[in-house]
Amino acid sequence: MFTKFTLFTWFILLFTLFSLFGSVSADTNYTVVGPTSLRPGHPYSFSVQIYGVPNPVSYTLLAKIVNSGDDNDVLVEEEFTVVHASLQTFSLNVPINFPDTAYTFKVTASGGKISFNNSHYLSVSQKTHSVFIQTDKYLYKPGQTIKFRVLGIQSNLKPYKEAFNITIYVRPLHYCNLKYLI
């Protein structure tokens, strides 16, 4: 039967052992968040956060986008040195011209107590511009003049400055007698 003295002695002994050899830490976890699509000429931004590791921590993060069919066909690759486990955002510069095929985003971290691999598939979004049409009213009566303006926006959200042709269809309320303007 243990007495108070022997329990106290065991407590001191265990405390001393843990402080000499290091304490048992919780498992290291991570989160990698990034979009599921690539846009030509736009940076691919993603965020990484490490949990369960005290700061400061130093590790190397290798991020790359590869052809899904061939890991040796690398579209873009960059290595980052990270010194904090807090949430951090990184960017890869995606080229303007590349084949429209399936890609995979891969991230690998190593160094210190950190080691993980993560990957997910990416689709390619070739959208180059948007067209917005604005009218002065949402509903017109028969015979009223329709006033509208058209604004072209590039994929980087800057105005499209070149001339472009569009076709505007005017539909009555019940979609009969379809007419169009050029």
C-alpha contacts under 8 A as a table, 3 or more apart, distances in Angstrom:
res1	aa1	res2	aa2	distance
2	F	5	F	7.87
2	F	6	T	5.93
2	F	7	L	6.46
3	T	6	T	5.38
3	T	7	L	6.35
4	K	7	L	5.24
4	K	8	F	6.08
5	F	8	F	5.15
5	F	9	T	6.14
6	T	9	T	4.86
6	T	10	W	6.13
7	L	10	W	5.12
7	L	11	F	6.15
8	F	11	F	5.03
8	F	12	I	6.25
9	T	12	I	5.19
9	T	13	L	6.13
10	W	13	L	5.01
10	W	14	L	6.11
11	F	14	L	5.29
11	F	15	F	6.07
12	I	15	F	5.08
12	I	16	T	6.08
13	L	16	T	5.18
13	L	17	L	6.24
14	L	17	L	5.08
14	L	18	F	6.17
15	F	18	F	5.29
15	F	19	S	6.18
16	T	19	S	5.21
16	T	20	L	6.13
17	L	20	L	5.16
17	L	21	F	6.07
17	L	22	G	7.95
18	F	21	F	5.37
18	F	22	G	5.21
18	F	23	S	5.06
18	F	24	V	7.96
19	S	22	G	5.39
19	S	23	S	6.56
25	S	52	G	7.60
26	A	52	G	6.01
27	D	52	G	6.26
28	T	50	I	7.14
28	T	51	Y	5.70
28	T	52	G	4.76
28	T	53	V	6.36
28	T	113	K	7.86
28	T	114	I	7.21
29	N	50	I	5.90
29	N	51	Y	4.98
29	N	52	G	6.42
30	Y	48	V	7.19
30	Y	49	Q	5.57
30	Y	50	I	4.38
30	Y	51	Y	5.77
31	T	47	S	7.92
31	T	48	V	5.65
31	T	49	Q	5.23
31	T	50	I	6.58
32	V	46	F	7.15
32	V	47	S	5.71
32	V	48	V	4.61
32	V	49	Q	6.72
32	V	118	N	7.65
33	V	46	F	5.60
33	V	47	S	5.21
33	V	48	V	6.59
34	G	44	Y	7.89
34	G	45	S	6.48
34	G	46	F	4.33
34	G	47	S	6.50
35	P	38	L	7.73
35	P	44	Y	7.68
35	P	45	S	7.65
35	P	46	F	7.27
35	P	122	L	7.93
36	T	120	H	7.75
36	T	121	Y	6.82
36	T	122	L	4.88
36	T	123	S	6.36
37	S	122	L	4.95
37	S	123	S	4.55
37	S	124	V	5.44
37	S	125	S	6.23
38	L	42	H	7.82
38	L	44	Y	6.81
38	L	94	V	7.83
38	L	122	L	6.57
38	L	123	S	6.14
38	L	124	V	4.78
38	L	125	S	5.82
39	R	42	H	5.60
39	R	43	P	7.93
39	R	44	Y	7.97
39	R	94	V	7.56
39	R	124	V	6.15
39	R	125	S	5.20
39	R	126	Q	6.18
39	R	127	K	7.50
40	P	94	V	6.17
40	P	95	P	5.96
40	P	96	I	4.51
40	P	97	N	6.46
40	P	98	F	7.53
40	P	124	V	7.94
40	P	125	S	7.61
40	P	126	Q	6.75
41	G	93	N	7.39
41	G	94	V	5.42
41	G	95	P	5.03
41	G	96	I	4.01
41	G	97	N	7.60
42	H	93	N	6.72
42	H	94	V	5.80
42	H	95	P	7.61
42	H	96	I	7.69
42	H	156	N	7.84
43	P	91	S	5.89
43	P	92	L	5.48
43	P	93	N	4.61
43	P	94	V	5.50
44	Y	91	S	5.37
44	Y	92	L	5.07
44	Y	93	N	6.43
44	Y	94	V	6.53
45	S	89	T	6.76
45	S	90	F	5.57
45	S	91	S	4.20
45	S	92	L	6.44
46	F	89	T	5.59
46	F	90	F	5.48
46	F	91	S	6.35
47	S	87	L	6.73
47	S	88	Q	5.47
47	S	89	T	4.18
47	S	90	F	6.14
48	V	87	L	5.77
48	V	88	Q	5.54
48	V	89	T	6.48
49	Q	85	A	6.08
49	Q	86	S	5.57
49	Q	87	L	4.40
49	Q	88	Q	6.45
50	I	53	V	6.97
50	I	85	A	4.95
50	I	86	S	6.50
50	I	87	L	7.40
51	Y	85	A	6.95
53	V	57	V	7.32
53	V	85	A	6.84
53	V	113	K	7.65
54	P	57	V	6.80
54	P	85	A	7.43
55	N	83	V	7.83
55	N	84	H	5.71
55	N	85	A	6.17
56	P	83	V	5.91
56	P	84	H	5.28
56	P	85	A	7.21
57	V	82	V	7.64
57	V	83	V	5.08
57	V	84	H	5.41
57	V	85	A	6.41
57	V	112	G	7.21
58	S	81	T	7.21
58	S	82	V	5.59
58	S	83	V	4.30
58	S	84	H	6.81
58	S	111	G	6.55
58	S	112	G	6.56
59	Y	81	T	6.04
59	Y	82	V	5.41
59	Y	83	V	6.59
59	Y	109	A	6.67
59	Y	110	S	5.56
59	Y	111	G	4.35
59	Y	112	G	6.37
59	Y	114	I	6.88
60	T	79	E	6.96
60	T	80	F	5.81
60	T	81	T	4.69
60	T	82	V	6.10
60	T	109	A	5.57
60	T	110	S	5.46
60	T	111	G	6.17
61	L	79	E	5.71
61	L	80	F	5.04
61	L	81	T	6.25
61	L	82	V	7.10
61	L	107	V	6.88
61	L	108	T	5.69
61	L	109	A	4.45
61	L	110	S	6.77
62	L	77	E	7.44
62	L	78	E	6.02
62	L	79	E	4.44
62	L	80	F	6.34
62	L	107	V	5.57
62	L	108	T	5.12
62	L	109	A	6.34
63	A	77	E	5.81
63	A	78	E	5.56
63	A	79	E	6.30
63	A	92	L	7.95
63	A	105	F	7.42
63	A	106	K	5.76
63	A	107	V	4.37
63	A	108	T	6.52
64	K	74	V	7.08
64	K	75	L	7.50
64	K	76	V	5.57
64	K	77	E	4.09
64	K	78	E	6.35
64	K	92	L	7.92
64	K	105	F	5.92
64	K	106	K	5.36
64	K	107	V	6.49
65	I	74	V	6.08
65	I	75	L	5.51
65	I	76	V	5.42
65	I	77	E	6.46
65	I	103	Y	6.54
65	I	104	T	5.57
65	I	105	F	4.53
65	I	106	K	6.21
66	V	70	D	7.18
66	V	71	D	5.67
66	V	72	N	7.25
66	V	73	D	5.72
66	V	74	V	4.35
66	V	75	L	5.44
66	V	76	V	7.26
66	V	103	Y	5.54
66	V	104	T	5.35
66	V	105	F	6.59
66	V	106	K	7.66
67	N	70	D	5.32
67	N	71	D	6.12
67	N	72	N	7.81
67	N	73	D	5.53
67	N	74	V	6.44
67	N	75	L	7.11
67	N	101	T	7.39
67	N	102	A	6.26
67	N	103	Y	4.51
67	N	104	T	6.23
68	S	71	D	6.69
68	S	102	A	5.55
68	S	103	Y	4.65
68	S	104	T	5.31
68	S	121	Y	7.57
69	G	102	A	7.77
70	D	73	D	5.49
71	D	74	V	6.76
74	V	77	E	6.89
75	L	94	V	7.62
75	L	95	P	7.94
75	L	98	F	7.87
76	V	92	L	6.94
76	V	93	N	7.13
76	V	94	V	6.56
76	V	95	P	7.97
77	E	92	L	7.28
78	E	92	L	6.98
82	V	85	A	7.82
95	P	98	F	6.81
100	D	124	V	6.40
101	T	123	S	7.70
101	T	124	V	7.14
102	A	121	Y	7.36
102	A	122	L	6.41
102	A	123	S	5.87
102	A	124	V	7.19
103	Y	121	Y	5.94
103	Y	122	L	5.11
103	Y	123	S	6.59
103	Y	124	V	7.91
104	T	119	S	6.64
104	T	120	H	5.63
104	T	121	Y	4.38
104	T	122	L	5.47
105	F	119	S	5.36
105	F	120	H	5.47
105	F	121	Y	6.25
105	F	122	L	6.71
106	K	117	N	7.40
106	K	118	N	5.81
106	K	119	S	4.31
106	K	120	H	6.87
107	V	117	N	5.83
107	V	118	N	5.33
107	V	119	S	6.29
108	T	115	S	7.52
108	T	116	F	5.77
108	T	117	N	4.48
108	T	118	N	6.51
109	A	114	I	6.64
109	A	115	S	5.27
109	A	116	F	5.33
109	A	117	N	6.56
110	S	113	K	7.92
110	S	114	I	5.38
110	S	115	S	4.42
110	S	116	F	6.82
111	G	114	I	5.47
111	G	115	S	6.62
127	K	155	S	6.90
128	T	154	Q	6.06
128	T	155	S	5.18
129	H	152	G	6.92
129	H	153	I	5.40
129	H	154	Q	4.21
129	H	155	S	5.04
129	H	160	Y	7.85
130	S	152	G	5.83
130	S	153	I	5.12
130	S	154	Q	6.45
130	S	155	S	7.34
131	V	150	V	6.93
131	V	151	L	5.73
131	V	152	G	4.53
131	V	153	I	6.21
132	F	150	V	5.72
132	F	151	L	5.14
132	F	152	G	6.39
132	F	153	I	7.86
133	I	148	F	6.81
133	I	149	R	5.83
133	I	150	V	4.58
133	I	151	L	6.47
134	Q	148	F	5.37
134	Q	149	R	5.38
134	Q	150	V	6.47
135	T	138	Y	6.88
135	T	146	I	7.25
135	T	147	K	5.70
135	T	148	F	4.16
135	T	149	R	6.58
136	D	146	I	7.69
136	D	147	K	5.92
136	D	148	F	6.34
137	K	140	Y	6.84
140	Y	144	Q	6.27
140	Y	146	I	7.46
141	K	144	Q	5.74
151	L	159	P	7.38
151	L	160	Y	7.70
152	G	159	P	5.89
152	G	160	Y	4.95
152	G	161	K	7.89
153	I	156	N	7.86
153	I	157	L	5.58
153	I	158	K	5.65
153	I	159	P	4.59
153	I	160	Y	5.11
154	Q	157	L	5.25
154	Q	158	K	5.43
154	Q	159	P	6.04
154	Q	160	Y	5.60
155	S	158	K	7.42
166	I	182	I	7.05
167	T	180	Y	7.10
167	T	181	L	6.32
167	T	182	I	5.34
168	I	180	Y	5.85
168	I	181	L	5.50
168	I	182	I	6.63
169	Y	178	L	7.32
169	Y	179	K	6.15
169	Y	180	Y	4.35
169	Y	181	L	6.38
170	V	178	L	6.58
170	V	179	K	5.63
170	V	180	Y	5.66
170	V	181	L	7.53
171	R	174	H	7.68
171	R	175	Y	5.32
171	R	176	C	7.01
171	R	177	N	7.39
171	R	178	L	5.47
171	R	179	K	6.79
172	P	175	Y	5.19
172	P	176	C	6.24
172	P	177	N	7.27
172	P	178	L	7.33
173	L	176	C	7.85
175	Y	178	L	6.64
